[in-house]
Amino acid sequence: EIGSFAPLKPLENTLRASCSTAVTSALAPLCLPLGVPRGYIRARSLISKFQKSKEEGAALPSYEDDVLPILNQLRSPADEAELADWCGKQYDLENPDKLKCLDHALMSAIKASNEAERNANCGNMGEDD
């Protein structure tokens, strides 16, 4: 299970029953009242699409059409890295979308690391050495 998006697990049945963009868009405004960042419902919907596709032996969501637009809606580079890494692990080794996802995960992880380091340095600026 992908940790960051677990608070939305109770919506999984709804998302799996209808993997439509209309349902996801209708549920998206619930992020704020549920206390989760913007884009999390769309991310959870993508996870459901992957799981449903695997169970049914259908084609997995594509990186360009399905994964990237949702990654771009996440505000946290750490969340982007986590979701991109999870998606990349769903593809077969020879699928070119695997490398695209894992590359996106790496770039997002580097960005998250740089932000964390910058924040840590900002917090230490007023302290004596």
Order of alpha helices (4+ residues) and beta strands (2+ residues): alpha-alpha-alpha-alpha-alpha-alpha-alpha
